[in-house]
Amino acid sequence: MTRRNLWFALPGAVLLLSACGKAQPVVTAELEVEDAEGTTVVRPIADLEVRLFPFDRDEVFDSLAAAAPTPEPEIPDSVLQAQAEVRAAQEAWQQLESRWNTLRDT
C-alpha cells in the first residue's frame, strides 16, 4: 500500500471502527516503504492520534434522505437481474470448484 493509498484508507478504517460496539478498538497505522535493498518493509507511524466518533447509522441515513431534494432512485430491474445472474454464476463456480477439489484430493 502506498503512502497515498494509506491516506485514503485510513479515514475509511476509522469510520468502520467507530461504528463498532462498546469494545475499545486498537488501530495501527503503518506505511509500506522500500528499504535500501529494495524490499518492502512495514513501518508503524508512531504517535499518531486517532479519534473515533460513535454515530447512529440509521440517523445518518435519515438525515441524508431529509436533506436530499429528490427521493432515492429505485434500482433498475436490469441491474437486479444482472446481480442475480452474477450470484448464480458464482454459486455454480463454487459448486464446480468444490467438486474439483474433492476429486483432486481423493
C-alpha positions as CSV (number, residue, x, y, z in Angstrom):
1,M,0.0,0.0,0.0
2,T,1.5,3.3,-1.0
3,R,1.5,6.4,1.2
4,R,-1.2,8.0,-0.9
5,N,-3.5,4.9,-0.6
6,L,-2.9,4.9,3.2
7,W,-4.4,8.4,3.5
8,F,-7.5,7.3,1.6
9,A,-7.8,4.0,3.5
10,L,-7.2,5.5,7.0
11,P,-10.4,7.6,7.2
12,G,-12.4,4.6,5.9
13,A,-10.9,2.4,8.5
14,V,-11.6,5.0,11.2
15,L,-15.3,5.2,10.2
16,L,-15.6,1.4,10.1
17,L,-14.1,1.0,13.6
18,S,-16.1,3.8,15.0
19,A,-19.3,2.0,14.1
20,C,-18.4,-1.0,16.2
21,G,-19.9,-1.7,19.6
22,K,-18.6,-0.7,23.0
23,A,-15.3,-2.5,22.6
24,Q,-12.2,-0.4,22.5
25,P,-10.6,-0.8,19.1
26,V,-6.9,-1.0,18.5
27,V,-5.8,0.9,15.5
28,T,-2.3,0.5,14.0
29,A,-1.2,3.0,11.3
30,E,1.6,1.6,9.1
31,L,3.4,2.6,6.0
32,E,4.9,0.2,3.4
33,V,8.2,1.6,2.2
34,E,11.1,0.2,0.3
35,D,14.4,-0.1,2.2
36,A,17.9,0.3,0.8
37,E,17.9,-3.3,-0.5
38,G,14.7,-2.7,-2.5
39,T,12.4,-4.9,-0.4
40,T,9.2,-3.6,1.0
41,V,9.0,-3.2,4.8
42,V,6.2,-2.1,7.1
43,R,7.0,0.8,9.4
44,P,4.5,1.9,12.1
45,I,3.6,5.5,12.3
46,A,4.4,6.5,15.9
47,D,2.4,8.9,18.0
48,L,-0.5,9.2,15.5
49,E,-3.5,10.3,17.4
50,V,-6.8,8.7,16.2
51,R,-10.2,9.9,17.4
52,L,-13.2,7.7,16.9
53,F,-16.7,9.2,16.9
54,P,-19.7,7.0,17.6
55,F,-22.7,7.6,15.4
56,D,-26.1,6.2,14.7
57,R,-26.1,4.7,11.2
58,D,-29.9,5.0,10.8
59,E,-29.9,8.6,11.9
60,V,-27.2,9.5,9.3
61,F,-29.2,7.9,6.5
62,D,-32.4,9.6,7.7
63,S,-30.7,13.0,7.8
64,L,-29.3,12.4,4.3
65,A,-32.7,11.4,3.0
66,A,-34.3,14.5,4.6
67,A,-31.6,16.8,3.1
68,A,-31.9,15.5,-0.4
69,P,-34.2,17.4,-2.8
70,T,-35.4,14.2,-4.5
71,P,-36.0,10.8,-3.1
72,E,-33.5,8.0,-3.5
73,P,-33.9,6.4,-7.0
74,E,-35.1,2.8,-7.4
75,I,-32.6,0.3,-8.6
76,P,-33.4,-0.7,-12.2
77,D,-34.7,-4.2,-12.9
78,S,-31.9,-4.8,-15.3
79,V,-29.3,-4.2,-12.6
80,L,-31.1,-6.5,-10.2
81,Q,-31.3,-9.2,-12.9
82,A,-27.6,-8.8,-13.7
83,Q,-26.8,-9.1,-10.0
84,A,-28.9,-12.3,-9.8
85,E,-27.1,-13.7,-12.8
86,V,-23.7,-13.0,-11.3
87,R,-24.8,-14.6,-8.0
88,A,-26.0,-17.7,-9.9
89,A,-22.7,-17.9,-11.8
90,Q,-20.7,-17.5,-8.6
91,E,-22.7,-20.3,-6.9
92,A,-22.2,-22.6,-9.9
93,W,-18.5,-21.8,-9.9
94,Q,-18.2,-22.6,-6.2
95,Q,-20.0,-25.9,-6.6
96,L,-17.8,-26.9,-9.5
97,E,-14.7,-25.8,-7.7
98,S,-15.7,-27.8,-4.6
99,R,-16.4,-30.8,-6.8
100,W,-13.0,-30.4,-8.4
101,N,-11.2,-30.1,-5.1
102,T,-12.9,-33.2,-3.8
103,L,-12.0,-35.2,-6.9
104,R,-8.4,-33.9,-6.8
105,D,-7.9,-34.7,-3.1
106,T,-9.3,-38.3,-3.4
